[in-house]
């Protein structure tokens, strides 16, 4: 009869038998246990982390190209957990889309322009819209993806139209006050003003790569972006402010 052999594992200067190793695996899986505990203690933080990583993945790869397994791996969660919180890949994409719209519109909504005269108020709203686009490139990418698919998920959202309404309401108030006081043209239209501001602000970010490849990146230097920002303000105010004189180039 062969002698019984006792296998051992040498870990950090401590010799463990097979039995000790098994016990360590059963009761000492601190990483898995800690992770599960954190999920239970702070589910909101877990969901927020998933949304942050999912935003990066959807912005980079779109709905079809993004991989739930990659999102799960990057967030140290699981596909099952993501489906539990967001009811699937499409549910997660919808939440991401509503979240980026909310982030953009909240910065505009936070502006109190009711105390400003109509022209300074319109200038401030135009600058804020330009800045919020510059500061949210992932929003731009996601909107580009939505436009490719005819706004399929924007149309399904009840939240996004309400978020977008806030900026129109502010512009409506500015136009009403400006027309009444005689500083804005009578045909000043809040929706047209938003279209003008958004189209220029959006293009500035969405076409940066191709524009720079074709014409150089001088407009994307700090002085270049300051000038473009002022040009957008001039364009919007020049369209509706009676007697408006464009800002003179100083750089």
N, C-alpha and C positions, 0 to 999 in steps of 0.2 A: 504494500500500500504506500502510495506517495505521501510525503509529509504535507500537512496543511500549510499553505503559504498565506501570510498576512500582508496584503498590499497597503502601502502607506502613501500619503501625499505630503510633500514638504512645502509648507506655505509660510513665508515670512519668518523662517527660523523655528516654526512649530511643526512637528510631525503629527499628521492626522491619519487615523485609520480610515478604512472605507466607511465604517459606521459613523465616525466623527464627521466625515465629509458629507454623508447623507443628512446628518442632523443639521449641519451648517446650511445645506441647501434648503432644508425644510423650514428652519426657523430663522435663518439669517439673510434672507433675500431682502435686504434693506432698501435697495433701489426700487424694486417693484412695489414693495409695501408703502414706501414713502410716496411714490408717484400716485398710487391709488388713494392714499390718504389725502393728498393735496387736491385731487379731483373732487373728493367729497367735501373738503373744507371750504374750497373757493371755486365753485363751478363757474361763476361769472368771469373770473380771471382766466380760467381754462378756455371758455368760449371766446373771450376777447383775443387770446393768443391764437386760437384757431382762425379767427376772422382776419387777424393781421397777416398771418402766413398765407392764408387762402387768397387774400387780396393780391399779394405778390405773385402767386402762382397763376391766378386767373388773368391778371394784367399781362403776364409774360406769355401765357399759352392759350388764353381763351377758355371758354367753358368746355369745349370738346377736348382740347389738348391738356388741360390741367389734370393731374393724377391725385386722386384722394389718398392713395397709399403714400405718396410723397408728402402730402400735407400732414398726414398722421405721423409719419416718421419725423418730420421737422418739428412737430409740436409735442413729440413724445406722448402721443395719445394712440388711438386706434381707429380704424375705419368704422368699427361698430359704434364707438363713442360719437364720432362725427355724425353718423346717421341718426343716432339717438337725439342729439342736440338740434340738428338742422334738417332732419327728415330727407336726407339724400344729397346728392351732388347739386342738383338744381336748386334745392332749398338753400344750400350754402351759398351758391352763386347769387341768388336773389338777395340774401342778407348782406353779402359783400357789396352788391350794387347799391342797395339802399344806404349802407353805411358810408360809402364814398360820397354819395349825393348829399347825405346829411352833413358830413364834415365840411364840404364845400359851402353849402347854403347856410350853415350855422355861423360861419365867419361873416357872411353878409347880413344875416338876420341880427347879429349882435350889434351892428352899427345903428346908433341912434342919430338919424339925420333930421328928425322933426324940428330940432332947435336951430338948424341951419337954414339960411336963405336958400331958395331953389337952386341957384347956380352952383354955390359951394356944395350943396347936398348932392347934386348930380355928379359933380366932379369926384366927390368922395366915393360914391357908389361905383363909379366907373373904375377908379383906382383899385377899390377893394375887389372887384370882379377880376381885374387883370392879375392882381397879386395872388388871389386864391387859385387861379388856374396855374400860375407859375409854381406855386407851392404844393400842387397836387397832381404830379405827372401820372400817377396810377389811375386817377379819375379820368384823365384824358384818354389813356389807353383803353380803359373799360368802356368808355362812351364810344370810342372808335369801333370796338368790337360789337357793341350793341347796334350801331348804325349799319354795319355789314349785314347784320341779321334783322334789319328793319325794326329795331327797338322791341324785339320779341318780349323780353323780360321787363323792360320799362313799362310796357303796356299792361303787363300783368300786375304791376305794383300799385297798391292804393296809397302808399306812402310818398313815393317820388313826386307825383303831381302836387301834393300838398306842400312838399319842401320847395318846389320850384315856384309856387304861388307867392311865397313870402317876398322874393325880390321884385316881382311884378307889382305887388301891393305897395312897396316902398316907392317904386318909380311912378306909380299911378298918383300917389300923394304929391310927389315932387312936381309932376306935370300939372296937376290941378292947381297947386299953389303958384307955380310959375306962370301959367296962362292967366290966372286971375290977377296977378300983379303986373302983367305986361312984359315980363322978362323972357318968356319963352314963346315961341311961335304957337299959334292957335292949333296947328296940326301936330304938335308934339305928341307922340304916341309911345306909351311905356313899353309895349311889346316890341316895337321897332327899335327903340333904344337898347333894349336888352339884346336883341338880335345883333345889332351892330357891335356892342361891347363884347358879347360872347364869341362872335365869329372871329374877331381880331385876336382876342385873348386865347382862344382855343388854337387857332392856327399857329400862334407864336410858340406853343409847346408841341403840338402834334407834328408839325413839319420841320422841327428844328434839325433833325438829322439830315433830311434830304436837302433842305435849304442851305445848310452849312456846307454840305458836300458839293453843291452846285455853285455857291456864291461866296464861300468863306464864312467864318464864324464871327465876324466883327460885330454884328448886331446882337450877339449873345455874350459879349463882354459886359461888364457892369455898366460902363458908360452907354454902350449900345442898347441895353435893356432899359435904362433910364429914359433914353430918347424915344424908344418905341412906346413905352408906357405913356409918355407925354403926348405922342402923336395920336394914340388911341383916345386920350382925353380930348385933344383938339378936334378929332373927327366927330366924336359924340356931341360935344358942346357946340361945335360949329354947325351941326345939323339943326339945332333947335334954339340956341340962345341968340336972341336978337342983338346984332352988332358985335358978336363975339370976335375977338382978335386972337389968332393962334399964338401959342407960346413961341417966343423967339429962341432959336437955337443958340446955346451959349457954350457948347463944348466943341 
